[in-house]
Amino acid sequence: MITIDSVPTRRLASGAVMPAIGVGTFGSDHYRAEEVAAAVGGAIRAGYRLIDCASVYGNEAEVGAVLQEAIAGGVPRDELFVMSKVWNDAHEPDAAIASVRRSLSDLRLDVLDAVFVHWPFPNHHAPFADAADRDPDARPYIHEEYMALWHALEGLVDEGVVRHLGTSNVTIPKLTAILADARIAPALNEMELHPCFQQPELFRFCLDHGIQPVGYSPLGSPSRPERDRIVSDVSDMEHPVVVSIARAHGVHPALICLKWAVQRGQVPIPFSVKEPQFVANLRAVTEDPLTPAELEQLRSAEQNNRLIKGQVFLWPGADSWLDLWDVDGTIPGWDGYAADRATGRAAGRAEVDVTA
């Protein structure tokens, strides 16, 4: 039987403690809100206490009803760590505040344990958008605008309705700039993390700055939207090292991905609506740990294989998803990296010292 005390935890820079594994709620591409909420209820009964939500998932009201029921049924509110995110259509400061208050209302909570800025771009797209779809008003990362949003969220921490702030889908250059200008530093950073995409530099940067990495797509996102699939993608659960270690432990390769994530130090947030799966996920990180040799073997699974590329967030002047990820250590401006081919340096590029 899985007990709450057997689930590993992480201590944040604030001193607060959060579970080292959570349950995701991004299932809107495949599951109705009621199905996701029912899975959250089952996960709480199984022993999960970290719930990763977002306004754009379209199911916070249903999840909120389940949270209210769990608390009324005896789960202490202080045991739960509930997170939400501000979506790209709410980057204006007043809109961001309204978004958080709506999440609080929908989730039926007086305080959120963490609020993230979902993407650093205010570039909205409709649900089920194709990879080629573009917001005609899209624009690149503009630091002053991002910080206006961040300062608005800092006010909600001051008010006591948000405990921690988090960044998401950022890079070392962006995070460096945010840390320089934030009054309340991010406590968490949500980022794509799985054995074939380990992001070692960003992961280390977060740890060095007291920021807890939260890993989405921890299983290699086998159910990700079609817009995020390309022929060259690698499957983590078919990687020879993952498969070999899974065979040695007598478990599914997905569970090796989760053991690796927790033992490495990140907080994975796998999503499943199937009880046998989410129970097995939780049990995997409470027993039969990977050996040091196996953890070292898994370093070799790194393929720099980003799965969630974010093409729908590109702006006019940007022509590749690489423009979103600051691949040369600078933040591209309106012309993206395309201008490098013609001029050697894109106009308006923000230079950021990533050695700080």
N, C-alpha and C positions, 0 to 999 in steps of 0.2 A: 504494500500500500504506500502511495506517495503522500508524505506529510509536508506541511508548509515549511517546517524546519529543515527538511532535506533539500529544498530547492536553493541553489546557490544565489548569492546576492552580490550587488555592487554598491560601493559607497561613493556618493557623488562629492564634489568639492565642497558642497554646502554642509556635508555631514549626513545628509539624508541617505537612506538605504532604499534601493530598488531591486526587484527580482532580476536575475541574470538571464531570464528567458521570458518572453511574453507571447501573447496571441495577437496576430494581426487581424484586421477587419476589412482589408481591401479585397472584396469579392464581388463587387458590383458588375464586373464583366461576365460573371457566370452564375451568381446566386442572388436570390431576392434578399431584401433587407431582413425579412423575418428569419430566413435561414441562417444568415450571418449572426443575428442576435441570439438565436437558439444555440448556435455553436459557442458563443461567448458564455452563455449560461452554463453549458456543459463543461467548458474549460474551467470556469471558476469552481464548479463542483469537483473537478478533477485535481485542483490545486493551483491553477494559474492565478496570479494576482496582478500581473502587468497586462494592461489592455491598450493597444495602440489604435487610436481612432483618427479620423480626419473629416472635416466638413464635406469635402468633395466626394467622399465615399457614399454619401446619400443614405446612411443607415444609423446616424447617431441617435435619432429619436428612438428607434427600436432597441438599440444597444442600451440606451439610457433606461428604458423600462426594465431591462434585465438587471442592470446594475442596481436599480432601486429595489428590485425584488431580492437580490442577493444580500444587500445591506439589511433590509427588513428581516431577512431570514437568518441573520446572525453573523454575516461576514463583516468584521470591523472595517469601517471606512479607512482607517489608518493602515490596514493591510493592503489595500488596493493602491496601485499606481496607475492612474489613468492619464493618457496623453492624447492631445488633439493637435490639429494643424490648421494654419491660415492658408487658404487656397489663393491662387494667382489672381483671382478677380477681386481680391480684398486687400490689396497692398496699400491703398491710401490709408493713412493713419486712422481716420474715423471708421472706415470700412473694416479695418482689421479689428478694432475694438468691438464693433458690432458683431463680427464673425465669432470672436471668442465668447461674447455674451450669449450668442445663439447656441454655441456648442455647450456652454454651461447649462443652459435651459434644456436643450435636447437630451443631454446626458444626465440630467436631474441631479446635478452636483453643485455644491457651493464653491468648490475650488477645484481647479485642474492641477495635477501634479507636474505637468509639463505642457508647454505650447511651443510648437515648431512653426517656422516659416517654411511651408512645404517645398517651394522652389524659389530661387533667388531672382526669378524673372516674373514680372507681372503680365505674363503672356497667357491668356486664357484660351482654352479650346473646349469644344463641346464633347460630351461623353461619346465614346466609341469613335473618336476622330481617327482618320487615317494618318499614316506617317507623313504624307505629303501635305496635309492640311496645315494652314498657317493663320494665325491671328493677324489681320491687316494692321493692327495697332501695336504689334509686338515690338519690343525694344531690348537692347542688350542690358547687362547688369549695369545699373547706375548707382554708385555707392551712396550718394547723398539721399536718394530716394529710399534705398533699402534701410538706411539708418533712421530715416524719419519713421518708417514702419517699426523698426526695432525699438526706438524710444517710446513709441506708443505702447508697445507690449511691456516695456519696463514699467510704465505707469500702472499696468494691471498687476505686476508683481508688488509694487508699492501698496496697491489697494488691498492685496491679500487674496485675490481670486485666482492667481496663478502662482505656483511655487517655483518653477524653474522655466527657463527659456532654452530653446534648442534651434540650431540651424539644421538644414537638410539640403542635400544635393549641392553642396558647396565644394570648393577646392581650397588648397592651401593659400593661393593668392587672395581669394575672397575672404577666407576665414582670418587671415592675417590682418586685412583691412578692417574687418568687423571687430576683432579683438582690440585694435588700436583705438576705436571710437565708441565702443560700447561702455555704458556706465555699469550695466549688469552683464557680465560675460556669459556666453552660452555654457550651460552645464552639460548639454548633450549635443551630439551631431549624428543625425540619421543619414546613413550612406549605404550604397549597395556593397554587400560583403558576402562572398561565398568562396569556396576553395579555389575556383578558377578565376576569381577576381578579388584579390586580397587587399588591394590599395595600401601597400605597406607604408609608403611615405605619409599619406594622409592619416592613416591609423596611428602611426607613431607621433605625428604632429599633435593629434588630439590628446593622446595620453600625456605628452610633454607639457601641454597647456591645461591640464586638469579637466578635459572634456571627455565625457564617456561616449565611446562609439556605440551606436545602435545600428544593427545590421538588418537591412531589408533584403528581400529575395535570398534568404540564407540557404535555400536548397537549389539555387540556380534558376528560380522562377519558371518552373515547367509550365505554369498556367498563365504566363504573362500575355498581354494583349498581342494580337497579330502584328500590330504596327511596330512592335519592338523586336521582331524576329528577322534575322538575316541568315543567309546560307552558312556563313562562316562561324556562327555561334557554336560554342562548345557546351556539352551537357556535363555538369558537375557529377551527376549521379551515374554517368557512364565512364567517367575518367578512370583509367586503370588503377591509379593509386587509391582512389576512394573505394572502388569496387574490391580491390584486394584487402584493404583494411576491414571493410564491411564483412567480407567472407571470414576473416579471422575472428571477428566478434560475433558472427552469426546473426547479423542484423541487416536491415535494409540500408543501402547507401545514404539515404536521406538522414538517417540517425547519426551517421559518421559526420556529416556536414554540421549537424547541431552540436555534437560533442566537441568538434574542432572549434566551433564558434565560441562556445562558452569557455572552454579551457584556454583559448587564445586571449580572451578578455573583452570581447564585444558582447552586446546583448541582442541575440537574434529574436526576430518577431515572426515566426512562421505562421501561415494561415492555413487552416483546414476546417471544414464543416463536419468532418467524419470523426466520430468519437474515438474509434480505435487508433486513428492517426494522431490526434492531438494528445491522447493519453500516452502513446508510445513516444512522442516527441519530448514530453515532460520527463518521462521515466528515463529516457536516454541520457539526460544531463544530470541525473542523480545517482547513476550506478555505472559500473564497468567503464571507467575513464580510459581515454587513449593513453598509450605509453609515451614517454618523451621521444622515443625513436619514431613512433607513428606521427606525432606532431611534426617532427622534422621532415619525415617523408612527405607530409601534406604541403610543406612549403614548395615542393616541386610541382604541385598541381596548378600553381599560378600561371595563367595564360593571358593576363591583361584583357580578360574577356568581359567587357562591360555589356550587359544585356539591356538595361534601361537607358537608352541613349538620349531620349528627350527631343527627338527631331521636331515634334510639334511646337516646341518653344523657340524655334529659330526666328529671327527677325529679318526684315529686308536688309540685304547687304551681307548676311551670313549664308554660306552655302553648304555647310557641313555640320553634323552634330558635334564634331570636334571643337567647333567654336564655343560650345557651351561649357567645355571642361578645362579651359586654360592650359592647354597641353604643353605650352613652352614656358610656363611659369609667369605669364602675363595675362591680363584680362582684356580680351579683344573688345573694341568699340563697335561703332555702327558698321564698319566695313568688314568686320570679322577677320579671319586669317587669310581670306582670299586676296586682300590687298598686298600681302607679303610677296606674292608671286610677281606683282608688277612694280612694287616700290621698295620691297625689302622691309617695310615697317607699316603696319596698318595705321591709318589716321585715327587719332583719338584713343589709341591704346593706353591703358592704365598700367604703368610700371609698378610692380610690387616686389619688395624685398622678401623673398621666401626663406631667407636664412635667419630671420628674426626669431 
